[in-house]
Amino acid sequence: MSNQQLIPFSTTIHVRDTCICLHAQRAARALARRFDTALKPTGLTNQQFSLLMSLNRPEPPPMGPVAKLLAIDRTTLTAALKPLATRGWVAIEPDPNDRRGKRLRLTPEGAMALASALPIWTKVHGLLEAGMETDADALRKGLLEVSL
């Protein structure tokens, strides 16, 4: 078996330094750790915070639009909902317009959990934006462009 290198190391360095996907993944993991640590006293992860926030609307949404907003599949959404439903923070109810579908309702207890986490999120998010050299709006716009 040969130890011959098929791809030059210079290509590896180029990909490491220029790959938007790699940089986005690294940034996402770092941000997730930062928000997970900050939100820990509330009993929420950053993913759970985003999920509860996505349910904070006038009418309980169907699962499909929530999964799309969070960029996850329905199976992953179902798994993410289980601990929140167990805690009584989310109710999964039949869709009155389509009994095959489900609607997701933020319970009063879930709204309280979300309300307790929001000041922490606001502080961490504000510090994050204040510490950035890059324009946060331009970053959001660029991320949105690649996520559609």
N, C-alpha and C positions, 0 to 999 in steps of 0.2 A: 504494500500500500504506500502510495506516495504522500509526502508531506507538502507537495507543491501547493503554493497559494494561488487560488484561481482569481481572487480579487485583490488588487494591490491594497496595502495598508492605507495609502493616501486616499483611496476611495472610502474606506471606513471612516477616516477622519472627516472627509467631506460630508458624508451622510450624517455623522454625529453632529456636525456644526450647522448643517442647513436643513435637516429634516423637520418640517413643520409639525408632523404628527408626533415625533419624539418630543419636541419641545412642548407641545400642547399636553401630552401625557404627563411629562415631568411637572409642568406647572399645575395641572389638575390634581396630581397626587400631593404636591406641596400645599396647595390651597385646601384640599380636603383635610390634611393633617392639621393645618392651622385652625380651621373652623371646628373640626372634631374636638380638638383640645379645648377651645374656648367654650363650646356648647356642652361639654361633658357635665358640668354641674346641673344642667337642666334635664339630663337623661336623654338628650337627643343627639343624634349624629347630624352632620351637615346634610346627608342624604334625606334623613327623616324630616329635618327642618324644611328643606325644599319641597318635599312631598306634602307636608302639612300646609305649607304656604300655597301650594298649587290647588289645594282644596278650599282655601279661604275665599269663597265667592258666594254670590247670592243664591245660586242654585247648585245642588250637588251634581258634579260633572260625571259623565260616563267614563269608564276606564280608558277607552281608546285615546281621547284627547289628553288625558293626564299622562299616559305613557308617552305620547308623542312629545308633549312639552318637556318631559324629563329625559327624552331620548333613550328610553328603555323599552324592551318588549313587554307584552302583557304578563308573561310568566314571571319576569323579574319584578314587575309592579306588584303582582299578587304576593310574591314572597316578601317584598318590602312592606306590604300592608299588614301582614300577619302580626308582627309584634305591636304595631300601632293599634290594631283592632283588639288585641289581647289586653292592652292597657286601657282600652275604652276611649281612645283618642280619635278613632275613625270608625264609622259604621259603613258596612258594605251592604247595600240594599238593592232589591230588585228595581229595575228601571220601569217606571209606570207606563212608559210608552212602548217598551219592548221587554217582555218578561224574560227573554233569554239574556238580556244585558244586565249590567250592574251599575249602580250609581254609588259614588263615594261621598260620604257626608262627614265633615269635620264636626265632631261632637263638642258640646260646651267644654268638656274636660280637655279635649284636644286644642280648642281655641285658647284655653288658659295656658296650656303647655307652650303653645306657639307664642303667646303674648309674653311669657316669661323669657323666652329665648330671643325675642326680637331686639331688645336693647343690647344684648351681647353681640348679635349679628351686626347691628348698626355700628357699634363701636369698632369691632374688628374690621368690618368693611371700610369704614371711614379711615382707619389707620392704614389699611392696605392701599387705598387709593391715594392718600396723602404721601405715602412713601414711594410712589411710583414716579419714575422719570417719564414714562410713556403716558400719553393722554389716554385716560381710562375709557372715554367714549369711543376713541378710535380703536382701542383694543376690543371693546364689546362689538363694534361694527365688524371688525375683521373676523372675530370668532363666529358671529352670526352668519357671515358670508360663507364660511366653510362648513357650517352645521346644517345648512339648508339642502 
